[in-house]
Amino acid sequence: FSSRRRHTRYWRDWSSDVCSSDLALGLNVVVGKSGLLDLGFVAFFAIGAYTMGILGTKTSLNFFEILPIAMGLAMISGVLLGAPALRLRGDYLAIVTLGFGEIVRIIAVNEESIGGARGIAGIPTPPPFLGMKFEILNPKPYYWMLVTMTLLAYWAIRRMAVRRPGRAWDAIRQDDDVAQLMGVPTFKYKVWAFVLGAAVGGAGGCLYAS
């Protein structure tokens, strides 16, 4: 029994580390690639998690059907936040994004219709996939699923980084004004960064909740 507990804790710890890496990848698009100071990025993670919790308990949809919905809602939230906020810069942008994160947290903690401070219980696990059976006491399949998602996210971000969006993000990070003078549509690529980062965060939150 003690050996099994150590085995479970080992895979659970590794799963948490990979989940954090997935979240860091999404944040890297916004902060690292584009140089935008986003202090409320974790809100997209929460949106993905609560989408999984609400739809998983109130509908017959499984994890793989909810995942694109969670990513889509996170991306829409990224657009709604980015469209007005990205006209600001520096500390002002940081304050707005921090406020967005706090708004999401306060709603999640106080809104009883989504569980309030107790959270959402009874969230279903993902259905069996490629011979892996997902169970609460067996975090190993979750680890491999997280590794797969993180590698896919890294590949997608890497592909974009070496193409026009990546070059635009580099220019924006170096000097926003100069990039705009050189004809780079800075606002469009800033929103792209927010949307792509939100999609990665929403996907991580969806899997974390399951």
Residue, then its C-alpha position, 0 to 999 in steps of 0.5 A: f500500500s505504501s509503495r502504491r502511494r509513493h507511485t501515485r504521488y510520483w506521477r501526480d507530482w510529475s503531472s503537476d510539473v508538466c501542467s505548469s510547463d503547459l501554462a508557462l508555454g502559453l504565458n511565454v507567447v504573451v510575455g516572452k515572445s511579444g513582450l506584453l506584461d500580462l498579470g492575469f493570464v491564469a484567468f484563461f486557465a480557470i476559464g478552461a477548467y470551469t468549462m470542463g467542470i460545468l459541461g462535464t457535470k451538466t451535459s453528456l459531453n466527454f473530455f475530448e468534446i469539451l476540450p475544443i469548447a474550453m479552448g474556444l471560450a478562452m480564445i474569445s475571452g482573450v479577444l474580449l480582454g485584448a481588444p480594449a486592453l492592448r491599446l495600453r502599454g506597460d504598467y497600465l496594461a499590467i493593471v488591466t490584466l491583473g484586474f481581469g484575473e481578479i474578476v475571474r477569481i472573485i466570480a469563481v469563488n463567490e458564484e454559487s451556481i458554479g460551486g462557489a468556494r467549494g468548487i465543482a464536484g463529480i467532474p468526469t474523467p476522460p474516456p479511455f484513449l489509446g489503451m489508457k484508462f483515466e482514473i483518479l488514483n492513477p495519474k500516469p495516463y494524465y501525465w502522458m496526456l499532458v506531455t502530448m498536449t505540451l509537445l503539440a503546443y510547443w510545436a505550434i508555437r515554434r512553427m509560428a515563431v519562425r514565421r511572420p507572426g513570430r517576426a512581428w512579435d519580436a519587432i513588437r517586443q524590441d520596440d513597439d513604435v518602430a515596429q508600427l512605423m515599419g508597417v507591422p500591424t502591431f495591434k493585430y499581432k498583439v491580439w494574436a498573441f493573447v488568443l494563442g496564449a489563451a488557447v494553450g492556457g484553456a486547454g491546460g485548465c480543461l485537462y487539469a479539471s478532469 
